[in-house]
Amino acid sequence: MNRNSLSHTGAQKEGIGQSASLESITKEIGKLRPNGNPLMAHKFGADPYALVYNNRVYLYMTSDTLEYDSDGTPLKNSYKSINRITVISSDDLMNWTDHGEIRVAGPQGVATWATQSWAPAAAHQIIDGKDCFFLYFANNASGIGVLSASTPVGPWIDPVGKALVTRETPGVEDVTWLFDPAVFVDDDHQAYLYFGGGIPQGKAERPDTARVMRLGEDMISLVGKAKVIPAPYMFESSGIHKYNHIYYYTYCSNFHEGNRPEDSPPAGEIAYMTSVQPKGPWTYQGTILQNPGHFFGIGGNNHHAIFQLADQWYIAYHAQTLCQAMNIPEGYRSTHLNRIEYDATGAIKKVHADYQGVDQIQFFDPYQQIAGSTIAWSSRVTVEQVLRSDETSESDMDIVAAELQGGSWIAISNVDFDSEGPTSFRAAILSKGTEGTLELRLDRADGPSIGVMSIPSTTGSLHWLELITKITGVRGVHNLYIMLTGSADTPSILLREWAFNR
């Protein structure tokens, strides 16, 4: 643990279309303070997969996006138009940086051969002495593709130019759904791909549609034949991790109605099997996470990822809590996080999903360059991706920035201003209209003000302003609120990055 253990503090996002008055922004829905779940309230994110790199966890998620009818009324999620993957990351598990969306599939995507991008899985491997990152995704249920990059957030390329796993892949002929990949790099650097799902006719108890196979040293090729994982009542959501030299294969059980044999997984739960080898043989052990409907009053499918960070184990999973709070049709999922614990035998204890989430594992350092899209809680904030101008960087990645409207705010949890405190605050901002004011407050949206930044207009060009303002009266640990003052009619701004200075 870094810089002391913490407890939860903070606030959260306001509903769409509400007034921007101070009174209304305290009427929170979705991610309510001091809770950590769902991880985001400014957007959806489903089918989470975790990659830990340099003491930071990156979560890759299916980009659930609202669908509307011709009158602009939200529709139930059809999943058929999802062609992007959302990436967020955190080193403290409370403040999350939104890195934007990866344009994966479709004519404008990296993998133009694909039509959809569902249920991503990510891995890190050192190849020829260089850090390499790989992102596996499902092209609906018809196959699995792979992207590669030199950083966890891209820019991404399609190194194969076609699907990696197809109906022609040896050993997958009887797999109903070729989707939901999971990837594991073992201690000897050998990597394995897990995938599959669905229920062949009359085989609900033993679908035998889960598969595992070796990846090549390049991480973008397959070795040998896929091997069956005999997971009872297998449905979807393959997961894999290793604890105390034991391999844990986790998955979501199916919803088949009827009597199940004793010790079989109930419907829609995360179950697990163990082995002393990455490809089995496997022994069924039980279930660890009940369906989201048991905890949150709204069900749906159950998708997960298990990872270790700072000597603790966690499970990321999705539930329709933000969708429920917004009172819109079902199908839009949000990622949550809770602790995983093992008993003395290595069995995984039952997980209790909740809104509280997990403890923040370290204080937030405000004296480094912070992405504007870093958020613990927020009100009426969105995240926008903007094309870079020639002057900004040699990188071809988009700029990801938070968009604030009048009265909206971003809150950062447990910021450690230390015993001296800062003297100034600087930010890179683009105004979308006339002048505005950015106000910095402590602990609450209406808490003590420690600084005010005047924002001139930059209308007419994509010109980022580097602004600085004086800071007074702050020491120690506080929640920080970054607020754009004014009414709902106040022109919006984009906040690209910020930092405090001593």
C-alpha positions in Angstrom: 0.0 0.0 0.0 1.2 3.5 -0.8 0.8 6.6 1.4 -1.6 5.1 4.0 -4.9 3.2 3.8 -8.0 5.1 2.9 -11.8 5.1 3.3 -14.4 6.4 0.8 -15.3 10.0 0.3 -16.9 12.0 -2.6 -19.9 12.6 -4.9 -21.3 11.7 -8.3 -23.2 12.3 -11.6 -26.4 14.0 -12.2 -29.1 12.7 -14.5 -29.4 13.8 -18.1 -31.5 16.9 -18.7 -31.7 18.1 -15.1 -31.2 21.7 -14.1 -27.6 22.9 -13.5 -28.4 24.8 -10.3 -26.4 24.0 -7.2 -29.5 22.5 -5.6 -30.0 20.2 -8.5 -26.5 18.9 -8.9 -26.6 17.4 -5.4 -29.5 15.2 -6.5 -27.3 12.4 -7.6 -28.1 9.2 -9.5 -25.9 6.3 -10.5 -22.6 6.5 -8.6 -23.6 8.0 -5.3 -21.0 9.3 -2.8 -19.2 7.7 -1.0 -19.7 4.6 -3.2 -17.1 3.3 -5.7 -19.7 1.4 -7.8 -20.4 1.6 -10.6 -16.9 2.8 -11.6 -18.2 5.4 -14.0 -21.4 7.4 -14.1 -20.7 9.5 -17.2 -20.9 6.5 -19.6 -21.6 2.8 -19.8 -19.0 0.0 -20.0 -19.6 -3.8 -20.1 -17.8 -7.1 -20.2 -14.7 -5.8 -18.2 -11.3 -7.3 -18.6 -8.3 -6.3 -16.5 -4.6 -5.7 -17.4 -2.2 -4.7 -14.6 0.9 -2.9 -15.8 3.3 -0.7 -13.9 1.1 -0.8 -10.7 -1.9 0.4 -12.6 -5.0 -1.5 -13.7 -6.5 -1.0 -17.2 -10.0 -2.1 -17.7 -11.2 -2.8 -21.3 -14.9 -2.8 -21.8 -17.6 -3.2 -24.4 -18.8 0.3 -25.3 -22.5 0.0 -24.6 -24.0 3.2 -26.2 -27.6 4.4 -26.0 -29.8 3.5 -28.9 -32.8 5.6 -29.8 -36.0 5.4 -31.9 -36.9 8.0 -34.5 -38.4 10.2 -31.8 -35.2 10.2 -29.7 -36.6 7.8 -27.0 -34.0 5.3 -25.6 -34.5 1.7 -26.8 -33.4 -1.5 -25.2 -29.8 -2.4 -26.1 -29.6 -4.5 -29.2 -25.8 -4.9 -29.1 -25.7 -5.0 -32.9 -24.1 -1.6 -33.4 -21.2 -1.9 -30.8 -17.9 -1.4 -32.7 -15.8 0.3 -30.1 -14.0 -0.6 -26.8 -13.7 1.7 -23.9 -10.5 1.9 -21.7 -10.3 3.3 -18.2 -7.4 3.0 -15.7 -6.6 3.6 -12.1 -3.7 3.2 -9.6 -6.0 3.7 -6.6 -9.2 2.0 -7.6 -11.4 5.1 -6.9 -10.2 7.7 -9.3 -10.5 6.5 -12.9 -9.0 8.0 -16.0 -11.1 7.6 -19.1 -8.8 7.0 -22.1 -11.6 7.2 -24.6 -12.8 4.6 -27.0 -10.8 2.4 -29.4 -12.4 2.4 -32.9 -12.1 -1.3 -33.4 -14.6 -2.5 -36.1 -16.3 -1.1 -39.1 -15.1 1.0 -42.1 -13.6 3.6 -39.7 -12.1 1.0 -37.3 -8.7 -0.5 -37.0 -10.1 -3.9 -38.0 -12.1 -3.1 -41.0 -13.0 -6.8 -41.6 -15.0 -6.9 -38.4 -18.5 -5.5 -37.8 -18.6 -5.6 -34.0 -16.3 -5.6 -31.0 -17.5 -7.3 -27.9 -16.0 -8.5 -24.7 -12.3 -7.5 -25.0 -9.3 -9.2 -23.3 -5.8 -7.7 -23.0 -2.3 -9.0 -22.4 1.2 -7.6 -22.1 4.2 -9.4 -23.4 7.9 -8.5 -23.9 8.9 -9.3 -27.5 12.4 -8.6 -28.7 13.1 -6.6 -25.6 10.1 -4.3 -26.2 6.8 -3.9 -24.3 3.9 -5.1 -26.5 0.2 -5.1 -25.8 -2.5 -7.2 -27.4 -6.2 -6.7 -27.4 -8.4 -9.6 -28.3 -12.1 -9.0 -29.1 -15.2 -10.8 -30.4 -16.6 -10.0 -33.8 -20.1 -10.8 -32.4 -20.1 -14.6 -31.9 -18.5 -15.4 -35.3 -14.8 -15.1 -34.4 -12.1 -13.4 -32.4 -9.7 -10.8 -33.6 -6.5 -9.2 -32.2 -5.0 -5.7 -32.1 -1.6 -4.7 -31.0 0.1 -1.6 -29.6 3.2 -0.4 -27.8 1.3 1.1 -24.9 -1.8 -0.1 -23.0 -3.9 2.6 -24.6 -2.7 2.5 -28.1 -2.5 3.6 -30.9 -3.6 0.2 -32.1 -3.0 -1.7 -35.3 -4.5 -4.8 -36.8 -1.4 -7.1 -37.2 -3.3 -10.0 -38.8 -5.8 -8.3 -41.1 -8.4 -10.9 -40.4 -9.9 -12.9 -37.5 -7.5 -14.9 -35.4 -10.1 -17.5 -34.4 -12.6 -18.7 -37.0 -14.7 -21.7 -37.8 -11.6 -23.1 -39.6 -9.5 -23.1 -36.3 -8.8 -26.7 -35.3 -10.9 -27.9 -32.4 -13.7 -25.2 -32.5 -16.1 -26.9 -35.0 -18.7 -27.6 -32.3 -18.4 -24.2 -30.5 -21.8 -22.4 -30.6 -20.4 -18.9 -30.0 -16.8 -18.0 -30.9 -16.6 -15.1 -28.5 -15.7 -13.8 -25.0 -11.9 -14.3 -25.1 -9.6 -14.4 -22.0 -5.9 -14.4 -22.3 -3.2 -15.5 -19.8 0.6 -15.1 -20.0 2.2 -17.7 -17.7 5.4 -17.3 -15.7 7.4 -19.0 -18.5 5.9 -16.3 -20.9 3.8 -18.9 -22.7 0.4 -17.4 -23.5 -3.0 -19.1 -23.7 -6.3 -18.0 -25.2 -9.6 -19.1 -23.6 -12.9 -18.5 -25.4 -16.3 -19.9 -26.4 -19.9 -20.3 -25.2 -23.4 -21.2 -26.1 -25.6 -24.3 -25.7 -25.9 -27.0 -28.3 -29.4 -28.5 -28.6 -30.1 -30.7 -25.6 -26.7 -30.2 -23.9 -27.4 -27.6 -21.3 -25.7 -29.5 -18.5 -22.5 -30.2 -20.5 -22.4 -27.8 -23.5 -18.6 -28.4 -23.9 -18.3 -25.1 -25.8 -15.5 -23.6 -23.7 -12.0 -23.9 -25.3 -8.4 -23.2 -24.5 -5.4 -23.1 -26.9 -1.8 -21.9 -27.0 -0.8 -18.6 -28.6 2.4 -18.3 -30.6 5.3 -16.4 -29.3 4.2 -13.4 -31.4 0.8 -13.4 -29.6 -1.0 -13.1 -32.9 -0.9 -16.7 -34.0 -2.3 -20.0 -32.7 -0.5 -23.2 -31.9 -2.1 -26.7 -32.2 -5.7 -27.6 -31.6 -8.2 -26.0 -29.2 -8.9 -28.2 -26.2 -12.4 -28.6 -24.6 -12.9 -27.2 -21.1 -15.7 -29.4 -19.6 -17.4 -26.6 -17.7 -20.8 -27.6 -16.3 -23.7 -25.4 -17.6 -21.2 -23.2 -19.5 -22.8 -20.2 -21.1 -20.2 -17.4 -21.7 -17.6 -15.0 -20.1 -14.4 -17.0 -19.9 -11.9 -15.8 -17.3 -8.5 -17.1 -16.2 -6.0 -16.3 -13.4 -3.4 -18.0 -11.3 -3.1 -18.1 -7.5 -0.6 -20.1 -5.5 0.4 -22.2 -8.5 -3.2 -23.1 -9.2 -5.0 -22.1 -12.4 -8.6 -20.8 -12.0 -10.9 -21.0 -15.0 -14.0 -18.9 -14.4 -17.2 -18.6 -16.5 -20.8 -17.6 -16.4 -23.4 -20.4 -16.1 -26.3 -20.7 -18.5 -30.0 -19.9 -17.8 -31.4 -23.3 -18.8 -34.6 -24.0 -16.9 -35.2 -27.3 -15.2 -33.8 -29.4 -12.3 -30.0 -29.2 -12.0 -27.9 -31.9 -10.3 -26.7 -31.1 -6.8 -23.5 -29.0 -6.8 -24.3 -27.7 -10.2 -24.0 -23.9 -10.8 -27.3 -22.0 -10.5 -28.4 -19.9 -13.5 -26.4 -16.8 -14.4 -23.7 -17.1 -11.8 -19.9 -16.9 -12.1 -18.6 -20.4 -11.5 -15.0 -21.7 -11.4 -12.8 -24.8 -12.1 -9.2 -25.4 -11.1 -6.2 -27.2 -12.5 -2.5 -27.5 -11.9 -1.9 -26.9 -15.6 -3.2 -24.0 -17.9 -5.0 -26.4 -20.3 -6.4 -28.8 -17.7 -7.6 -31.3 -16.7 -10.1 -29.2 -14.7 -12.1 -29.8 -11.5 -15.3 -28.0 -10.9 -15.4 -26.2 -7.6 -18.6 -24.1 -7.3 -19.8 -20.5 -7.8 -18.4 -17.2 -6.5 -20.7 -14.4 -7.7 -24.5 -14.6 -8.0 -26.4 -12.9 -10.8 -26.5 -9.1 -10.6 -30.2 -9.3 -10.1 -29.6 -10.8 -6.6 -27.7 -7.7 -5.5 -29.1 -4.8 -7.5 -32.7 -5.8 -8.4 -31.9 -5.9 -12.1 -30.5 -9.1 -13.8 -29.1 -9.8 -17.2 -26.0 -11.6 -18.1 -23.0 -11.9 -15.8 -19.5 -11.1 -17.1 -16.3 -10.7 -15.1 -12.5 -10.5 -14.8 -10.3 -11.3 -11.8 -7.0 -9.5 -11.2 -4.4 -8.7 -8.5 -3.2 -5.2 -7.6 -1.1 -4.2 -4.6 -1.2 -7.6 -3.0 -5.0 -7.8 -3.1 -7.3 -9.7 -5.5 -10.4 -8.1 -7.1 -13.2 -9.0 -9.4 -14.6 -6.6 -12.0 -18.1 -7.4 -13.3 -21.0 -5.6 -14.8 -24.5 -4.8 -13.8 -27.3 -2.5 -15.1 -27.2 -0.1 -12.1 -26.7 3.1 -14.0 -29.2 2.0 -16.6 -31.7 1.4 -13.8 -31.0 4.7 -12.1 -31.6 6.5 -15.4 -34.9 4.7 -15.7 -34.3 3.7 -19.3 -34.9 0.4 -21.1 -32.6 -2.5 -20.1 -29.4 -3.8 -21.6 -26.9 -1.1 -20.8 -24.2 -2.4 -18.4 -21.8 -0.6 -16.1 -18.6 -2.1 -14.6 -18.3 -2.6 -10.8 -15.4 -3.8 -8.5 -15.3 -5.9 -5.3 -12.7 -7.8 -3.4 -11.8 -11.5 -4.0 -10.7 -13.6 -1.0 -9.4 -17.1 -0.7 -9.6 -19.5 2.2 -6.7 -21.7 3.5 -7.5 -24.4 0.9 -7.4 -22.0 -2.1 -11.1 -21.9 -2.5 -12.6 -18.6 -3.6 -15.0 -17.2 -1.0 -18.4 -15.9 -2.1 -18.4 -12.4 -3.4 -20.9 -9.9 -2.1 -21.5 -7.4 -4.9 -22.6 -3.9 -3.7 -22.5 -0.2 -4.4 -19.8 0.5 -1.9 -17.1 -1.1 -3.9 -13.5 -1.3 -2.7 -11.2 0.9 -0.6 -9.1 3.4 -2.3 -5.6 1.9 -2.0 -3.5 5.1 -2.0 -3.9 8.9 -1.8 -4.2 10.8 -5.0 -1.1 12.9 -6.0 -2.2 16.3 -7.4 1.4 17.4 -8.2 1.6 15.3 -11.3 0.1 15.9 -14.7 -3.5 14.7 -14.5 -5.7 13.8 -17.5 -8.9 16.0 -17.4 -10.9 12.8 -17.9 -9.8 11.5 -14.5 -12.9 11.1 -12.4 -14.1 9.7 -9.1 -17.6 11.2 -9.2 -19.1 13.7 -11.6 -22.2 15.7 -12.5 -23.3 16.4 -16.0 -19.8 15.6 -17.4 -19.0 13.8 -20.6 -15.8 12.7 -22.2 -14.9 13.8 -25.8 -12.2 12.6 -28.2 -10.7 15.4 -30.3 -8.3 15.1 -33.2 -4.9 16.4 -32.5 -3.6 19.5 -34.2 -0.1 19.5 -35.8 1.4 21.4 -32.8 0.5 19.0 -30.0 2.4 15.8 -30.5 3.9 13.3 -32.9 1.3 10.8 -31.6 -1.6 10.0 -33.9 -3.9 9.3 -31.0 -6.9 11.5 -30.2 -6.9 14.0 -27.4 -9.3 12.7 -24.6 -10.8 15.5 -22.6 -13.7 16.0 -20.1 -16.5 18.3 -21.2 -18.1 20.4 -18.5 -21.2 22.5 -18.8 -22.4 25.3 -16.6 -22.9 23.9 -13.1 -21.3 20.6 -13.8 -18.3 19.2 -11.8 -15.6 16.5 -11.5 -14.7 15.2 -8.1 -11.4 13.6 -7.2 -11.3 11.4 -4.1 -8.8 11.7 -1.3 -6.3 14.2 -2.8 -3.1 14.6 -0.7 -2.1 18.2 -0.8 0.5 17.4 1.9 1.5 19.6 4.9 2.6 22.6 2.8 -0.2 22.8 0.2 -0.1 24.1 -3.4 0.5 27.7 -4.4 -1.0 27.5 -7.9 -3.2 25.4 -10.3 -2.6 25.1 -14.0 -4.9 23.5 -16.7 -5.1 23.0 -20.4 -8.6 24.2 -21.4 -10.5 24.8 -24.6 -13.6 27.0 -24.4 -16.5 26.3 -26.7 -18.1 29.8 -26.3 -17.7 33.0 -24.4 -15.7 33.5 -21.2 -16.3 31.2 -18.3 -15.1 30.5 -14.7 -13.6 27.3 -13.3 -13.8 27.0 -9.5 -11.9 24.7 -7.2 -13.7 23.6 -4.0 -12.9 21.2 -1.2 -14.9 18.2 0.0 -18.3 19.2 -1.4 -19.7 20.9 -4.5 -20.5 23.8 -2.2 -17.4 23.4 -0.1 -14.7 26.0 0.6 -13.3 27.7 -2.5 -9.5 27.5 -2.9 -9.1 29.0 -6.3 -10.9 30.5 -9.3 -9.7 30.4 -12.9 -11.1 32.7 -15.5 -11.4 31.1 -19.0 -11.3 33.4 -22.1 -13.1 32.4 -25.2 -11.3 30.3 -27.8 -14.2 30.1 -30.3 -13.3 29.5 -33.9 -10.3 27.3 -33.6 -9.0 24.2 -31.8 -6.7 26.2 -29.6 -5.8 24.9 -26.1 -5.1 27.5 -23.5 -2.5 26.9 -20.8 -4.0 28.8 -17.8 -2.8 29.2 -14.2 -4.4 30.6 -11.1 -3.3 31.2 -7.4 -4.3 28.6 -4.8 -4.8 29.4 -1.1 -6.0 27.7 2.1 -5.5 24.0 1.4 -3.5 21.4 3.4 -3.8 17.7 4.0 -6.2 15.3 2.4 -9.5 16.4 0.8 -11.9 15.6 -2.0 -11.4 18.1 -4.8 -14.3 19.5 -6.8 -13.5 21.1 -10.2 -16.6 23.0 -11.2 -17.6 25.1 -14.2 -19.7 27.8 -12.6 -22.8 29.3 -14.3 -26.1 28.1 -15.6 -27.0 25.3 -18.0 -26.8 28.0 -20.8 -23.1 28.7 -20.0 -20.9 27.6 -22.9 -19.1 24.3 -22.2 -15.3 23.8 -21.9 -13.0 20.9 -22.6 -10.6 20.1 -19.8 -7.5 18.3 -21.2 -5.1 18.1 -18.2 -4.3 19.8 -15.0 -1.9 19.9 -12.0 -1.2 21.7 -8.8 2.2 23.3 -8.2 3.9 23.8 -4.9 
